[in-house]
Amino acid sequence: LANVGMFGVVKSIYDLSKIFKFLFTFPPEFYEFNKYNKKSEVFSFGILLYELFSGKNPYENIDSITHLKNINEKKRQPIDESIPKVYGELISKCLADNPDDRPTFSEICQDFRENIEFYKTGIDIDQYKKYIDFISSAQSGQNSAKKTPTSNESSENKNTSESKQKQGKQGKPKDDGCSNDNDDRKQKRKKDDDDDSDEEDKDKDKDEKEDEEEEEEEEENDDDDDDENVEGVESCKEKLLEILRKNDVEFVDINKYLLEKFLDYGTYGNVYKAIKKVKGKKGKETFAAKIFYTNFFAFKIDNPIVVNFLQEIIFLSKLSHPSIIKFKGYSPRNFKENRKEKQQQVMFTEFVTNGSLNDIIKKIQNGEIDNFDDTNKLIIIYGIAQSMSHLHAQNILHRDLKPDNILVDQFFHPKLADFGLSIKLTGDHFIGTDSVGTVNYMAPEVFEKRYSKAADVYAFGILVFELINENLAFQCFSEFQIQYHICILKKRPTFKKNFPIAYKELITRCWTENEAERPTFNEIVSSLKTDPEFISGKIDEEKYRTYIQMIDEQVKTIKTSEIVIKT
């Protein structure tokens, strides 16, 4: 017998599109109009029938871009010749582009029961009819059960009614511990809960004791090799640390630092506020500590995961710019507080007080931020453009430029962060094996695994739109709905009526389809400096010019040389 399962993503049909990830079984209206209803599931049923009767996946050799193009052009896979004609006709109806042209499941079931053509497909008719009768009988039983209470329920309801009437005449029964069965059951439940609680306390004490013993044992062997029981790990550890030392990465003693509080979840690690006590000085130094999720020592040195990790550490340690977060050190060991995961490495950077630009945008939406105005927005935009110009001068692509990766200090000055996906560019383009980044900010060509400096410019355009608009783009779309709108429909987020013209023109140039027509960051910086349209309206020109001067003076002191990773 067939059973329908996996209801883990079942929600109201009105908000399904907000949680679904990409599946080839989703109907056209899901991608184009962000809609999902009962007829959408009929479409998926059609795909299921196709696979069941043909034994083939209709999308097996089709990539996502081609599939989305086919949806837009209303193309469907032809019905396989091995599928019986009556099922082929049903599949075609289910896969209709217009949801109104698809049958309902009630109509499908009626067709299965009454259409004689289904009986001519070599099935055991008696067994099929028995199954139909079985389902119909079960449904009838469920419906009658909803309407008619059982004899036990009737008796129970009657006794309850009589008991309530009796209590109405005699008043509430005395709390003597045995007034009725409910009290007995309550007492039994309480006793069971107490017993469970005692057992939990014993287990907790046992676990705490075991933890203490483990910590003592770990502290005794703190200087021993932690990965000696893992084949090949020690070799990778030595090579990884050697590469970091060759590239002059500063190592820190983790025992001099303490975790103070959790700050945020990151793509590749959790970020904490950490403090370091300084001998002979009052107070303490504060840092941001990124604890990576992965134990990189457990992989081969040429594994892409390890390569990305090394690039992030080395790039950040060598980059020097007032609008790029400052690297403060690396530890191959975790904090004592997290000793169970001690092979998770830690990277220290400067600590900034106002969180990320994403946090700022959310606070603006909720009215939770003061003293943040149009001048602050322009300063942030200029600072990001300057930092990206410096990055591209080193032929480094960021590949994940977004508000989450822009940190904001106490003066609302930006700091570019998170180089986990950054790569060194050796030519004009880089062809990857995967499409990486955050979908909302990925340029059309990135979905085809092609990367260039222009892809970072596209992401910058989306970021600027969100900051000026004070709202994140594509909030109600799944990842592949975004891909459909960006790559197939060639659509971009919609500007509201009062959107400033200067920003609108800049953004439009940044996210244009043709990457060759997008400006460079040098050109963007120049435009932000010289175009008077950016400084009109409510902009405090003196404050903005002071920031530009400060950045320019610090940039002059930076010795720019090509970053080469020594292996």
C-alpha positions as CSV (number, residue, x, y, z in Angstrom):
1,L,0.0,0.0,0.0
2,A,1.2,3.5,-0.8
3,N,1.5,6.1,2.0
4,V,2.2,9.8,1.7
5,G,4.9,11.0,4.2
6,M,7.5,13.7,4.8
7,F,5.3,16.5,6.0
8,G,8.3,18.4,7.4
9,V,7.7,21.4,5.1
10,V,3.9,21.4,5.1
11,K,2.6,24.9,5.9
12,S,-0.3,27.0,4.9
13,I,-0.5,27.1,1.1
14,Y,0.0,30.9,1.3
15,D,3.5,30.9,2.7
16,L,5.0,27.7,1.2
17,S,7.0,29.8,-1.3
18,K,8.9,31.4,1.5
19,I,10.4,28.2,2.8
20,F,10.8,25.9,-0.2
21,K,14.2,25.3,-1.8
22,F,14.6,24.6,-5.4
23,L,13.0,21.4,-6.8
24,F,12.4,20.5,-10.4
25,T,8.9,19.3,-9.4
26,F,7.8,22.8,-8.7
27,P,5.3,24.5,-11.1
28,P,5.9,27.6,-13.3
29,E,3.8,29.9,-11.1
30,F,6.1,29.2,-8.1
31,Y,9.1,30.8,-9.9
32,E,7.4,33.6,-11.9
33,F,4.6,34.7,-9.5
34,N,5.8,33.4,-6.1
35,K,2.6,31.4,-5.8
36,Y,1.9,27.9,-4.5
37,N,-1.5,26.4,-4.1
38,K,-3.4,23.1,-4.4
39,K,-3.1,23.0,-8.2
40,S,0.7,23.4,-7.8
41,E,0.8,20.0,-6.1
42,V,-1.1,18.5,-9.0
43,F,1.8,19.6,-11.2
44,S,4.2,17.8,-8.9
45,F,1.9,14.7,-9.0
46,G,2.3,14.8,-12.8
47,I,6.1,14.6,-12.5
48,L,5.7,11.7,-10.1
49,L,3.5,9.8,-12.5
50,Y,6.0,10.4,-15.3
51,E,8.8,8.9,-13.2
52,L,6.7,6.0,-12.0
53,F,5.6,4.8,-15.4
54,S,8.8,5.6,-17.4
55,G,11.3,4.8,-14.8
56,K,13.2,7.9,-15.7
57,N,13.9,11.3,-14.2
58,P,12.7,13.8,-16.8
59,Y,15.3,16.4,-15.7
60,E,18.2,14.1,-15.1
61,N,20.6,15.8,-17.6
62,I,19.2,19.3,-17.4
63,D,21.0,22.0,-15.3
64,S,19.0,24.6,-13.4
65,I,19.6,27.4,-15.9
66,T,18.3,25.3,-18.8
67,H,15.3,24.2,-16.7
68,L,14.4,27.7,-15.8
69,K,14.7,28.8,-19.5
70,N,12.4,25.9,-20.4
71,I,9.8,27.1,-17.9
72,N,9.9,30.6,-19.2
73,E,9.5,29.3,-22.8
74,K,6.8,26.9,-21.7
75,K,8.7,23.8,-22.8
76,R,8.0,20.4,-21.3
77,Q,9.7,17.1,-21.6
78,P,7.9,15.0,-24.3
79,I,5.8,12.1,-22.8
80,D,7.9,9.0,-22.9
81,E,6.7,6.4,-25.4
82,S,6.8,3.7,-22.7
83,I,4.0,5.4,-20.7
84,P,0.5,4.1,-21.5
85,K,-1.6,6.6,-23.4
86,V,-4.2,7.1,-20.7
87,Y,-1.5,8.0,-18.2
88,G,0.3,10.2,-20.7
89,E,-2.9,12.2,-21.2
90,L,-3.3,12.6,-17.5
91,I,0.3,13.7,-17.0
92,S,-0.1,16.3,-19.8
93,K,-3.2,17.7,-18.0
94,C,-1.3,17.8,-14.7
95,L,1.7,19.6,-16.2
96,A,-0.4,22.4,-17.8
97,D,1.2,25.8,-17.6
98,N,-2.1,27.4,-16.5
99,P,-3.0,26.1,-13.0
100,D,-6.7,26.5,-13.9
101,D,-6.2,24.0,-16.7
102,R,-5.0,21.3,-14.3
103,P,-7.5,18.9,-12.8
104,T,-8.2,18.7,-9.0
105,F,-7.2,15.7,-7.0
106,S,-10.9,14.9,-6.6
107,E,-11.3,14.9,-10.4
108,I,-8.2,12.7,-10.8
109,C,-9.5,10.2,-8.3
110,Q,-12.9,10.1,-10.0
111,D,-11.1,9.5,-13.3
112,F,-9.1,6.6,-11.8
113,R,-12.4,5.0,-10.6
114,E,-14.6,5.6,-13.6
115,N,-12.4,5.8,-16.7
116,I,-12.4,2.3,-18.3
117,E,-9.1,3.0,-20.1
118,F,-7.2,2.7,-16.8
119,Y,-8.5,-0.9,-16.6
120,K,-7.0,-1.8,-20.0
121,T,-3.4,-1.2,-18.9
122,G,-2.7,-4.8,-17.8
123,I,-3.6,-4.4,-14.2
124,D,-5.3,-6.9,-11.8
125,I,-8.8,-5.3,-11.9
126,D,-10.1,-7.2,-8.9
127,Q,-7.1,-6.2,-6.7
128,Y,-7.4,-2.6,-8.0
129,K,-11.2,-2.4,-7.1
130,K,-10.6,-3.9,-3.7
131,Y,-8.0,-1.2,-3.0
132,I,-10.5,1.5,-4.1
133,D,-13.2,0.0,-1.8
134,F,-10.6,-0.1,1.0
135,I,-9.8,3.6,0.7
136,S,-13.4,4.6,0.3
137,S,-14.4,2.6,3.4
138,A,-11.5,4.1,5.4
139,Q,-12.5,7.7,4.4
140,S,-16.2,7.0,5.2
141,G,-15.2,5.7,8.6
142,Q,-13.1,8.8,9.3
143,N,-16.0,11.1,8.3
144,S,-18.5,9.3,10.5
145,A,-16.1,9.3,13.4
146,K,-15.9,13.1,13.2
147,K,-19.6,13.4,13.3
148,T,-20.7,10.7,15.7
149,P,-19.2,10.2,19.1
150,T,-18.4,6.6,20.2
151,S,-20.5,4.9,23.0
152,N,-17.6,5.4,25.4
153,E,-17.4,9.1,24.6
154,S,-21.2,9.4,25.0
155,S,-21.0,7.6,28.4
156,E,-18.1,9.8,29.4
157,N,-19.9,13.0,28.4
158,K,-23.0,11.8,30.3
159,N,-21.0,11.0,33.5
160,T,-19.2,14.4,33.2
161,S,-22.5,16.2,32.9
162,E,-24.0,14.4,35.9
163,S,-20.8,15.1,37.9
164,K,-21.0,18.8,37.1
165,Q,-24.7,18.9,38.1
166,K,-23.9,17.1,41.4
167,Q,-21.1,19.5,42.1
168,G,-23.4,22.4,41.4
169,K,-25.7,21.2,44.2
170,Q,-23.1,20.1,46.7
171,G,-20.3,22.6,46.1
172,K,-16.7,21.7,45.2
173,P,-15.4,18.4,46.6
174,K,-12.9,18.6,49.5
175,D,-9.3,18.3,48.6
176,D,-8.7,15.1,50.6
177,G,-6.3,13.5,48.2
178,C,-8.8,10.9,47.0
179,S,-11.8,12.9,45.9
180,N,-11.9,11.4,42.4
181,D,-10.0,9.4,39.8
182,N,-8.6,12.6,38.3
183,D,-6.8,13.4,41.5
184,D,-5.4,9.8,41.6
185,R,-4.1,10.3,38.1
186,K,-2.6,13.7,38.9
187,Q,-0.9,12.2,41.9
188,K,0.5,9.3,39.8
189,R,1.7,11.8,37.1
190,K,3.3,13.9,39.8
191,K,5.1,10.9,41.2
192,D,6.2,9.8,37.7
193,D,7.5,13.3,37.0
194,D,9.4,13.4,40.4
195,D,10.9,10.0,39.6
196,D,11.9,11.3,36.1
197,S,13.3,14.4,37.7
198,D,15.4,12.3,40.1
199,E,16.7,10.2,37.3
200,E,17.5,13.4,35.3
201,D,19.4,14.9,38.2
202,K,21.4,11.7,38.6
203,D,22.2,11.7,34.9
204,K,23.1,15.4,35.1
205,D,25.4,14.8,38.1
206,K,26.9,11.8,36.2
207,D,27.5,13.9,33.1
208,E,29.0,16.8,35.0
209,K,31.3,14.4,36.8
210,E,32.4,12.9,33.5
211,D,32.9,16.4,32.0
212,E,35.1,17.3,34.9
213,E,37.1,14.1,34.5
214,E,37.5,14.8,30.8
215,E,38.6,18.4,31.3
216,E,41.2,17.3,33.9
217,E,42.5,14.6,31.5
218,E,42.6,17.1,28.7
219,E,44.5,19.7,30.7
220,E,47.0,17.1,31.7
221,N,47.6,16.2,28.1
222,D,47.2,19.8,26.8
223,D,50.6,19.8,25.1
224,D,50.1,16.4,23.4
225,D,49.2,16.0,19.8
226,D,45.4,16.2,19.6
227,D,45.0,14.4,16.3
228,E,47.5,11.5,16.6
229,N,44.7,8.9,16.4
230,V,43.5,10.4,13.0
231,E,45.3,9.1,10.0
232,G,47.1,11.8,8.0
233,V,45.9,14.6,10.2
234,E,49.2,15.4,11.9
235,S,50.8,15.7,8.5
236,C,48.2,18.2,7.3
237,K,48.4,20.2,10.5
238,E,52.2,20.6,10.1
239,K,51.9,21.7,6.5
240,L,49.0,24.1,7.2
241,L,50.8,25.8,10.1
242,E,54.0,25.9,8.0
243,I,52.2,27.7,5.2
244,L,50.8,30.3,7.6
245,R,54.2,30.9,9.1
246,K,55.8,31.3,5.7
247,N,53.2,34.0,5.0
248,D,54.0,35.8,8.2
249,V,50.6,35.2,9.8
250,E,50.7,36.3,13.4
251,F,50.0,33.5,15.9
252,V,48.5,34.3,19.4
253,D,48.4,32.4,22.6
254,I,44.8,31.4,23.1
255,N,45.2,31.1,26.9
256,K,45.6,34.8,27.2
257,Y,42.1,35.4,25.8
258,L,38.6,34.9,27.3
259,L,35.3,34.6,25.6
260,E,32.9,37.3,26.7
261,K,29.7,36.8,24.7
262,F,28.3,35.4,21.5
263,L,27.8,37.9,18.7
264,D,26.6,36.2,15.6
265,Y,26.4,33.1,13.4
266,G,28.6,33.2,10.3
267,T,28.7,31.1,7.1
268,Y,31.9,29.4,8.2
269,G,32.1,30.0,11.9
270,N,30.5,31.6,15.0
271,V,31.7,35.1,16.0
272,Y,32.3,36.0,19.7
273,K,33.4,39.0,21.6
274,A,36.7,38.2,23.3
275,I,38.9,40.0,25.8
276,K,42.6,40.0,26.5
277,K,44.0,41.1,29.8
278,V,47.1,43.2,29.4
279,K,49.7,43.0,32.2
280,G,50.8,46.3,33.7
281,K,47.8,48.1,32.2
282,K,44.4,49.0,33.5
283,G,41.5,47.7,31.5
284,K,41.5,45.1,28.7
285,E,41.7,44.8,25.0
286,T,38.6,43.7,23.1
287,F,38.6,41.6,19.9
288,A,36.2,39.7,17.7
289,A,37.0,36.0,17.6
290,K,35.7,33.9,14.7
291,I,35.7,30.2,15.7
292,F,35.6,28.1,12.6
293,Y,33.1,25.3,12.4
294,T,35.5,23.0,10.6
295,N,38.6,21.2,11.9
296,F,40.9,22.0,8.9
297,F,43.6,19.7,10.2
298,A,41.3,16.7,9.4
299,F,41.6,17.3,5.6
300,K,44.3,17.1,3.0
301,I,46.2,20.3,2.4
302,D,45.0,20.6,-1.2
303,N,41.3,20.2,-0.2
304,P,39.3,23.2,-1.4
305,I,38.0,23.7,2.2
306,V,41.6,24.1,3.5
307,V,42.6,26.2,0.5
308,N,39.7,28.7,1.2
309,F,40.6,28.8,4.9
310,L,44.3,29.6,4.1
311,Q,43.3,32.3,1.6
312,E,41.0,34.0,4.1
313,I,43.6,34.1,6.9
314,I,46.5,35.1,4.6
315,F,44.6,37.7,2.6
316,L,43.2,39.4,5.7
317,S,46.6,39.3,7.5
318,K,48.2,41.1,4.5
319,L,45.4,43.6,3.6
320,S,45.8,47.0,5.1
321,H,43.1,49.6,4.5
322,P,41.1,51.8,6.9
323,S,37.8,50.3,5.5
324,I,38.9,46.7,5.8
325,I,38.6,44.9,9.1
326,K,42.0,44.6,10.8
327,F,43.5,41.1,11.4
328,K,44.8,40.6,14.9
329,G,46.0,37.0,15.0
330,Y,45.4,33.3,14.6
331,S,45.3,30.4,17.0
332,P,45.4,26.7,15.9
333,R,43.5,25.9,19.2
334,N,40.1,26.8,20.6
335,F,39.3,28.5,23.8
336,K,39.4,26.6,27.1
337,E,35.7,27.1,27.4
338,N,35.2,25.1,24.2
339,R,37.9,22.5,24.9
340,K,35.7,19.7,23.6
341,E,36.0,21.3,20.1
342,K,39.6,22.4,20.7
343,Q,40.7,21.6,17.1
344,Q,38.5,24.3,15.8
345,Q,40.8,27.1,14.8
346,V,40.2,30.8,15.8
347,M,40.9,34.0,14.0
348,F,41.0,37.3,15.8
349,T,40.1,40.7,14.3
350,E,39.4,44.2,15.6
351,F,36.1,44.5,17.4
352,V,33.5,47.0,16.0
353,T,30.6,48.1,18.1
354,N,27.6,48.6,15.8
355,G,27.5,45.1,14.3
356,S,26.9,44.6,10.6
357,L,25.3,46.8,8.0
358,N,22.5,44.2,7.9
359,D,21.8,44.9,11.6
360,I,21.8,48.7,10.8
361,I,19.2,48.2,8.0
362,K,17.0,46.1,10.3
363,K,17.2,48.8,13.1
364,I,16.2,51.5,10.6
365,Q,13.2,49.4,9.6
366,N,12.2,49.0,13.3
367,G,12.9,52.6,14.3
368,E,15.6,51.4,16.7
369,I,18.5,53.6,15.6
370,D,19.3,57.3,16.2
371,N,21.7,59.7,14.6
372,F,21.9,57.7,11.4
373,D,21.1,59.8,8.3
374,D,21.8,60.2,4.6
375,T,25.3,61.4,5.3
376,N,26.1,58.2,7.2
377,K,24.7,56.2,4.2
378,L,26.9,58.0,1.7
379,I,30.0,57.6,4.0
380,I,29.3,53.8,4.2
381,I,28.9,53.6,0.4
382,Y,32.1,55.5,-0.2
383,G,34.1,53.4,2.3
384,I,32.9,50.1,0.8
385,A,33.8,51.3,-2.7
386,Q,37.3,52.4,-1.5
387,S,37.9,49.0,0.2
388,M,36.8,47.1,-2.9
389,S,38.9,49.3,-5.1
390,H,41.9,48.3,-2.9
391,L,41.0,44.7,-3.0
392,H,40.7,44.6,-6.8
393,A,44.0,46.4,-7.1
394,Q,45.4,43.3,-5.5
395,N,43.5,41.2,-8.1
396,I,41.5,39.7,-5.2
397,L,37.8,39.0,-5.7
398,H,35.6,39.1,-2.6
399,R,32.7,37.0,-4.0
400,D,30.4,37.5,-1.0
401,L,29.9,41.2,-0.8
402,K,26.6,41.8,1.2
403,P,25.4,43.8,4.2
404,D,26.2,40.9,6.6
405,N,29.9,41.2,5.6
406,I,30.1,44.9,6.2
407,L,30.8,45.8,9.8
408,V,30.1,49.2,11.2
409,D,32.1,51.0,13.9
410,Q,31.1,53.5,16.6
411,F,31.3,56.3,14.0
412,F,29.2,54.5,11.5
413,H,32.3,53.9,9.3
414,P,32.3,50.6,7.3
415,K,34.7,47.7,7.6
416,L,34.8,45.1,4.9
417,A,35.0,41.6,6.4
418,D,34.7,37.8,5.8
419,F,37.0,36.7,3.1
420,G,36.0,33.0,3.2
421,L,35.1,32.9,-0.5
422,S,37.8,35.3,-1.7
423,I,40.1,34.2,-4.5
424,K,43.2,35.5,-6.3
425,L,42.4,36.4,-9.9
426,T,45.2,35.5,-12.5
427,G,43.3,36.7,-15.6
428,D,40.2,38.7,-16.5
429,H,37.9,35.8,-15.5
430,F,37.9,32.8,-13.3
431,I,35.8,29.7,-14.2
432,G,34.8,27.8,-11.1
433,T,33.5,24.4,-10.5
434,D,30.5,25.7,-8.4
435,S,28.4,28.8,-8.2
436,V,29.4,30.3,-4.8
437,G,28.2,33.4,-2.9
438,T,24.9,34.5,-1.5
439,V,22.2,34.2,-4.1
440,N,20.6,37.6,-3.5
441,Y,23.9,39.3,-4.5
442,M,25.1,36.9,-7.3
443,A,25.5,38.3,-10.8
444,P,23.8,36.5,-13.7
445,E,27.2,35.1,-14.9
446,V,28.0,33.7,-11.5
447,F,25.1,31.2,-11.9
448,E,27.1,30.0,-14.8
449,K,30.2,29.7,-12.6
450,R,32.0,32.6,-14.2
451,Y,33.7,35.2,-11.9
452,S,35.3,38.5,-12.5
453,K,35.7,41.9,-10.8
454,A,32.4,42.9,-12.4
455,A,30.6,40.3,-10.3
456,D,31.6,42.1,-7.1
457,V,30.4,45.4,-8.7
458,Y,27.0,43.8,-9.3
459,A,26.8,42.7,-5.6
460,F,27.7,46.3,-4.6
461,G,24.8,47.6,-6.7
462,I,22.3,45.3,-4.8
463,L,23.9,46.4,-1.5
464,V,23.6,50.1,-2.3
465,F,20.0,49.6,-3.3
466,E,19.2,47.9,0.0
467,L,20.9,50.7,2.1
468,I,19.2,53.5,0.3
469,N,15.9,51.7,0.1
470,E,16.3,50.7,3.8
471,N,15.0,47.2,3.0
472,L,16.5,44.0,1.9
473,A,15.8,42.8,-1.7
474,F,14.1,39.5,-2.6
475,Q,12.9,38.8,1.0
476,C,10.0,36.6,0.0
477,F,11.8,34.6,-2.7
478,S,13.5,31.3,-2.5
479,E,17.0,31.0,-3.9
480,F,15.9,29.6,-7.3
481,Q,13.1,32.1,-7.6
482,I,15.8,34.8,-7.4
483,Q,17.8,32.9,-10.1
484,Y,14.7,32.7,-12.3
485,H,14.0,36.5,-12.0
486,I,17.6,37.5,-12.4
487,C,18.8,35.2,-15.1
488,I,15.7,34.3,-17.1
489,L,13.3,37.3,-16.7
490,K,16.3,39.7,-16.5
491,K,14.5,41.5,-13.6
492,R,16.0,43.6,-10.8
493,P,14.6,45.0,-7.6
494,T,12.0,47.8,-8.1
495,F,12.9,51.4,-7.3
496,K,10.4,53.3,-5.3
497,K,9.2,56.7,-6.7
498,N,11.3,59.0,-4.5
499,F,14.5,57.0,-5.0
500,P,17.4,59.5,-5.4
501,I,18.4,59.9,-9.1
502,A,22.2,59.7,-8.5
503,Y,22.0,56.5,-6.6
504,K,19.5,55.0,-9.1
505,E,21.8,55.7,-12.0
506,L,24.8,54.2,-10.2
507,I,22.9,51.1,-9.1
508,T,21.5,50.5,-12.6
509,R,25.0,50.7,-14.1
510,C,26.3,48.3,-11.4
511,W,23.7,45.5,-11.9
512,T,23.4,45.8,-15.7
513,E,23.2,42.4,-17.5
514,N,26.4,43.0,-19.6
515,E,29.3,42.7,-17.2
516,A,31.5,44.7,-19.6
517,E,29.2,47.7,-19.1
518,R,29.5,47.8,-15.3
519,P,31.8,50.5,-13.9
520,T,35.0,49.6,-12.0
521,F,35.4,50.5,-8.3
522,N,37.9,53.1,-9.2
523,E,35.3,54.8,-11.4
524,I,32.7,54.4,-8.7
525,V,35.0,56.0,-6.1
526,S,35.7,58.9,-8.5
527,S,32.0,59.4,-9.2
528,L,31.2,59.4,-5.4
529,K,33.9,62.1,-4.9
530,T,33.1,64.4,-7.7
531,D,29.5,64.1,-8.8
532,P,27.6,66.9,-7.0
533,E,24.3,64.9,-7.2
534,F,25.5,62.6,-4.4
535,I,26.1,65.6,-2.1
536,S,22.8,67.3,-2.6
537,G,19.7,67.3,-0.4
538,K,20.3,66.4,3.3
539,I,24.0,65.5,3.0
540,D,26.4,67.2,5.5
541,E,29.1,68.0,2.9
542,E,31.7,69.0,5.5
543,K,31.3,65.7,7.4
544,Y,31.5,63.7,4.1
545,R,34.5,65.5,2.8
546,T,36.3,65.0,6.2
547,Y,35.7,61.3,5.9
548,I,37.0,61.2,2.3
549,Q,40.1,63.2,3.3
550,M,40.8,60.8,6.3
551,I,40.5,57.7,4.1
552,D,42.7,59.2,1.3
553,E,45.4,60.3,3.7
554,Q,45.6,56.8,5.2
555,V,45.5,55.1,1.8
556,K,48.6,57.2,0.8
557,T,50.6,55.6,3.6
558,I,49.8,52.0,2.5
559,K,52.5,50.2,0.7
560,T,50.6,48.4,-2.0
561,S,52.4,45.2,-3.3
562,E,50.9,42.2,-4.9
563,I,49.8,39.5,-2.4
564,V,51.3,36.2,-3.2
565,I,50.6,33.2,-1.1
566,K,53.8,31.2,-0.3
567,T,53.3,27.5,-0.2
